[in-house]
Amino acid sequence: MSTLERGAFRWVNTDDLPWRPSTFAAGVFVKDIATTDGCEMQVVRFEPGARFPMHTHERPEFVFVLEGELVQAGRRLGPGWASVASAGSVDEDVHSDTGCVFVLVDRA
């Protein structure tokens, strides 16, 4: 993932970025967009049935669903839905039965 210098801009066509397997969970793939000031932006794809392990957010986390359905804390989120988790919040059950794609902004 490329790091953006302070005071700079970067424009990325995410269609040009490769999908890589997540190091966090099986069945999850990531397109790394950029990092800056301790934050990272990614496009994340869950295959049907993929699931994140339980984890605690060290910093705020922002999710915006583009396609499919993501389940977080029992809440089903479809295209256009956003989720904001504050530092210290715990994701006990994040998964997708159908598969989904979302934008993720969190700590680097």
HELIX and SHEET records of a PDB file:
HELIX    1   1 THR A   14  ASP A   16  5                                   3    
SHEET    1   A 6 ARG A  20  PRO A  21  0                                        
SHEET    2   A 6 VAL A  28  THR A  36 -1                                        
SHEET    3   A 6 CYS A  39  PHE A  46 -1                                        
SHEET    4   A 6 CYS A 100  ARG A 107 -1                                        
SHEET    5   A 6 GLU A  61  GLY A  68 -1                                        
SHEET    6   A 6 ALA A  82  ALA A  85 -1                                        
SHEET    1   B 4 ARG A  51  PHE A  52  0                                        
SHEET    2   B 4 VAL A  94  HIS A  95 -1                                        
SHEET    3   B 4 LEU A  70  GLN A  72 -1                                        
SHEET    4   B 4 ARG A  75  LEU A  77 -1                                        
SHEET    1   C 2 HIS A  55  THR A  56  0                                        
SHEET    2   C 2 VAL A  90  ASP A  91 -1                                        
END                                                                             
